């Protein structure tokens, strides 16, 4: 568990009014929130595409590790840091 209360069993979802949308014109993903927007880097976008309000953080990490043939512990650390940051920014909510 990290200082934000994240565990592999935490369920991650977008905060109310926040969504991930693909900008077809610019060919990039955008996090749209009330009165603000974020442009995630391509790796963050891959993580965010798996955020559906039903998957646990552990399931997201396992899926990414499998998809990119990367060590689970390395992916896990990076995803935990990113989710923690986006939770602080009120983009994601942890259940």
TALIN-V566018 format. One record per residue. RES is the residue in one letter. PHI is phi in radians with two decimals (none if undefined). NEAR is the number of other C-alpha atoms within 10 Angstrom. D_CENTER is the distance of its C-alpha to the mean C-alpha in Angstrom with 1 decimal. Layout:
BEGIN
res={RES;RES}
phi={PHI;PHI}
near={NEAR;NEAR}
d_center={D_CENTER;D_CENTER}
END
This chain:
BEGIN
res={X;X;X;X;X;X;X;X;X;X;X;X;X;X;X;X;X;X;X;X;X;X;X;X;X;X;X;X;X;X;X;X;X;X;X;X;X;X;X;X;X;X;X;X;X;X;X;X;X;X;X;X;X;X;X;X;X;X;X;X;X;X;X;X;X;X;X;X;X;X;X;X;X;X;X;X;X;X;X;X;X;X;X;X;X;X;X;X;X;X;X;X;X;X;X}
phi={none;-1.70;-1.10;-1.59;1.49;-1.34;-2.32;-1.13;-1.57;-1.15;-1.71;-1.88;-2.54;-1.30;-1.13;-1.01;1.49;-1.88;-2.60;-1.75;-2.35;-1.58;-1.58;-1.17;-1.16;-1.64;0.93;-2.65;-1.60;-2.33;-1.64;-1.80;-2.36;-0.96;1.07;-2.81;-2.58;-2.23;-1.94;-1.29;-1.21;-1.00;-1.22;-1.06;-1.08;-1.09;-1.15;-1.14;-1.13;-1.60;-1.37;-2.29;1.44;-2.12;-1.34;-1.45;-1.05;-1.08;-1.16;-1.10;-1.07;-1.07;-1.07;-1.16;-1.08;-1.20;-1.08;-1.88;0.84;-2.08;-1.11;-1.02;-1.16;-1.21;-1.04;-1.02;-1.06;-1.11;-1.18;-1.05;-1.11;-1.13;-1.11;-1.06;-1.09;-1.25;-1.23;-1.07;-1.43;1.11;-1.62;-1.99;-2.19;-1.87;-1.94}
near={10;10;7;14;10;18;15;15;13;18;20;23;22;21;16;12;9;17;18;19;13;13;10;8;6;7;8;14;21;17;18;16;17;9;5;8;14;12;13;16;11;11;10;15;19;14;18;23;12;19;19;13;15;13;16;21;24;18;16;24;25;18;16;21;17;12;9;9;9;12;13;16;12;11;17;19;12;14;21;20;14;15;22;21;14;15;18;12;10;14;22;22;19;19;13}
d_center={16.7;15.6;17.2;14.6;15.4;12.4;13.8;13.1;14.4;12.0;10.8;7.6;8.3;8.6;11.5;14.9;15.7;12.2;11.3;10.0;13.3;15.0;17.9;20.5;23.0;21.1;19.1;15.7;12.5;12.5;10.6;13.6;14.5;18.1;20.0;17.3;15.0;12.6;12.7;9.7;11.4;11.6;9.7;6.5;7.5;7.9;4.6;3.8;7.3;7.1;5.8;9.5;10.7;12.7;10.9;10.9;8.8;11.8;11.9;8.5;9.9;13.3;12.5;11.2;14.2;16.4;15.5;15.9;18.6;17.1;17.9;15.6;16.3;15.3;12.0;11.5;12.5;10.3;7.0;8.8;9.8;6.8;5.4;9.2;9.7;7.6;9.4;12.5;12.3;12.1;9.2;7.5;10.0;10.7;13.6}
END
